[in-house]
Amino acid sequence: MNKREPGCGKWRAIALDCGYHIAPKSAHTVGYDQDLVMKMPYIAFLLQDGEQNILIDNGISASFIVDGKAWGGCPADAGEKDLLRSLEKNGLKPEDIDLILYTHLHNDHAGNAHLFPNTRSIAQKDEWYNLNNQVFAEKLRRDYDDSVIPVLRANKNFYTIEGDMEIAEGVKLIKTPGHTRGSMSVVVNTVNGVRVFVGDQFHQVCSCFPWLDEIMDYDGVTHKCTPAPADWPTIPSSLVYNYYAYYDSAEKIKAHIPHPGPENVICGHDASVLYREI
């Protein structure tokens, strides 16, 4: 269990296993550990305070796993079955979710929007624009799931916002573009202290804290990895659309953490959160 920090909040945070894919670590930390191929998770997160159930992202659509492979020929096993199983483990069904917060609308973070056709949902305005106006590289990689567009458009409880706002007591949305045009992070005052759920601003926690020399895979196995020089602020992934925005967002995220450390930043594909209390 993590050591509780002073002034902890009311939110309990749970990582929801949404399946996995197998890919080179260097896709998430460009230039580092190019020979390390790992099993990496797709993750959604559940926030509970005893009254509300808030979902951060909802995993990848099974339609993006073709013949057992995700984009780029990466072996994968994921889809709505995994999200539903994880919700069930926590005694929940899709209709029990009160609010969905989308860090961004890529296919592996918003792919199961169809399970929540009327659920109150929030994304950044620029992210909705990005989904509807993809550049060629995004289309080539199939970063976004086009089938999400009519689903969200038909949801009368889907809202787009611009910038930062407090959405509930102890839950703040902050715009952190870089990975995508409208990425956002969710700052939560949890029972263990402040946690920032960053989506894919940092795919792995070692991207945010480059001095780390270990990384965990989906099966709970720890691997040695190469730390960056001490003066590096972060290690960007291969999926950064605006590096100026990316580095600005990294600073903004770290500024929201009272005592910066790996336990405070919760990343979209970091397997360690499946094996520890958030």
Sequence and secondary structure as in RCSB ss.txt:
>XXXX:A:sequence
MNKREPGCGKWRAIALDCGYHIAPKSAHTVGYDQDLVMKMPYIAFLLQDGEQNILIDNGISASFIVDGKAWGGCP
ADAGEKDLLRSLEKNGLKPEDIDLILYTHLHNDHAGNAHLFPNTRSIAQKDEWYNLNNQVFAEKLRRDYDDSVIP
VLRANKNFYTIEGDMEIAEGVKLIKTPGHTRGSMSVVVNTVNGVRVFVGDQFHQVCSCFPWLDEIMDYDGVTHKC
TPAPADWPTIPSSLVYNYYAYYDSAEKIKAHIPHPGPENVICGHDASVLYREI
>XXXX:A:secstr
     TT  SBEEEEEEEEEEEEEGGGTSTTS TT EEEEEEEEEEEE SS EEEE     GGG BTTB GGG B
EEESHHHHHHHHHHTT  GGG  EEE S  BTTTSTTGGG TTSEEEEEHHHHHHHHS  HHHHHHT B TTHHH
HHHH TTEEEE S EEEETTEEEEE  SSSTT EEEEEEETTEEEEE TTSSSSHHHHSTT  EEE TTS EEE 
    TT      S  S HHHHHHHHHHHHHT SS  GGGEE TT GGGGSS  
